[in-house]
């Protein structure tokens, strides 16, 4: 017996922009299905993710990068697209770059890998870019307040504390300090801070 026919197909004769919009449409639905509340639907999320990746593959076959149209559609964030790091127009750089504490929560008990460094904040404020990761705000997460758009891992992200107690009081372990963030962090702390420091208990 032949396998059931997949009812979803990319419509023929789409322009490049229409194909990108289709991918964006599926990405938004994927994201909506992962939000906490009555609308959460992991099964539907997996289907929208599959459609999103199918549309991205079709774009790539045409030689078009997933972020090709993003500059024309500010606020769109593709999980498979690297943002331009710190390449932000001069006067916007200071307002979109933040020094933050970032800790992986998934698979750890308040002792996950953690670092202090600059993150880039999206225009909407919902998405952060840190060390090549795309972290989106989530309410009602299991342990974190952001999740990785690529793999679903939860992270805790917060502003750095002057007393250095960034981890949960019950946690522990080294906290890395990014080289380009050290001067600003030490200014906040009021003096030199050891690399790979351990949060005080």
Order of alpha helices (4+ residues) and beta strands (2+ residues): alpha-alpha-alpha-beta-beta-beta-beta-beta-beta-beta-alpha-beta
